[in-house]
Amino acid sequence: MSLPGVRALSRPVRRPVVLYRFGRLSMPLGGLFAVPAAVGVATGDMEFALRCTAMLALCLAVGWGLGRIRAPDDLRAAEGLVVVAALFVAAAALMTWPFMAAGLAPLDAFFEAVSGITTTGLSTAGTVEQRPAAFLIARAWTQWYGGLAIVALAFAFSVGPGPAARRLATVEGQPDDLAATTRLWARRAMVIFAVLTLAGMAIVLPFGLPLVDGVAHVLAGISTGGFSSRDGGIAALGGWPVQTALLLLGLAGAISFTLYDRGWRRGWRGAAGDVELRALLAVAALSTVLLAGAMLLAGRPAAEVATAAPLLALSAQTTTGFAPAAVSDLDAAGKLVLIATMFIGGDAGSTAGGIKIVRLLLMLRLMQVVLLRATLPRGAVLEVRAGGRRVEAEDVQAALGVVLLYAAVVLLAWFAFLLAGAPALDSLFDVVSALSTTGLSTGVTGPGLSPWLKGLLCAVMLMGRLEIVALLVLVYPGSWLQYGRGAT
């Protein structure tokens, strides 16, 4: 069923444009395999290195071939969404074969690849400590590369009208063309991401961790990915100082990268007063208090709560997914706190997942407006503002649409788990974790999960990373088929 007139006005994506742009990005995608190939050679894992090298060669060949297509220079928003979605799916598919060299079954290897490129951190690999070092570094590097793609590419393509787009527009000197905007923002985002990564290395490596553990956790931390090289997560790395350092690194990745850019150019005092940054820290503090209260009421020792609650709440809020404590040991109240926290997520324009703080603020403002309307005389004009900026109707519409889509995906995926007989609250937790690209798990997600539920979670992780819309545009027939006369 379609709305009257919509088909006649809709324009399908131009295939030459999509193929050309995909080809242009296939060459940079080769970097996803270059570093793991080098690590494989350095560690003597030649099979892994050869598989990564083959995928690197494939990316270069595809990029060279598609890059020769003649296509218009302009890029429509829908075409940008299709390119980004296709790029993430292709990256996961190509990384599957190298991951199989670590002894994983094809579906589990694909699951790890999807979890990696979407910076989620859920795993069905079982034990990882016995896996080759090249595999452990490659998993973390996949998350780092996926996080870089989000802040440098997908964010620029996928934000629509509203506050998130205006945050990107604060990048000084930004041209109007979408493709040119993306190139400009990509260069700046890559510099910021590299600086944060090097700073993380300088902070974490002096703790004396083995090199593989240190590098893997820094790469996964700054990308808010959460893959750990230890079966026990970061709890197996040592005491609270190193765990705190890693989760503060996750917090750095969950802050909008436009804020770093603006702070560097205009001064950090103004950036520190950013309303979304304050809201992010406030929600993290509130979730810490609620989680600590739930743990104390459940009879957990106060000393354990004092360290575990803040770290676990921060891990969920930033959608980093490092587990400083076993989530499965929490009671129902503690799990519900983390479910809500993961659903909200981090800042727009960061590597974090969730609906984003900016949309939470808009929803709260919308609730306030509804209450005020009841007390105002009929015909009164009410200007809605958030963070010092006027909120347009399209801002609220876009935010509400994403929130409703997230809720719908959660309910549908959760229903599938319930049909399979999974525990209700635990399966809800893992579904929200997958959609918010967090990676914390109650134990539902694991090697024993049925194949079709693994596939479902792969789709959920991709939808969460691409904020659902991009993936829907990719598979929507109307994106590719021309309807009605005169449609162009």
Secondary structure by P-SEA (a helix, b strand, c coil): ccccccccccccccaaaaaaaaaaaccccccccaaaaaaaaaacaaaaaaaaaaaaaaaaaaaaaaaabbbbccccaaaaaaaaaaaaaaaaaaaccccccccccaaaaaaaaaaaaaccccccccccccccaaaaaaaaaaaaaaaaaaacccccccccccaaaaaaaccccccccaaaaaaaaaaaaaaaaaaaaaaaaaccccccccaaaaaaaaaaaaaccccccccccccccccaaaaaaaaaaaaaaaccaaaaaaaaacccccccccaaaaaaaaaaaaaaaaaaaaaaaacccccccccaaaaaaaaaaacccccccccccccaaaaaaaaaaaaaccccccccccccaaaaaaaaaaaaaaaaaaaccccbbbbbbcccccccaaaaaaaaaaaaaaaaaaaaaaaaaaaacccaaaaaaaaaaaaaccccccccccccccaaaaaaaaaaaaaaaacaaaaaaaaccccccccccccc
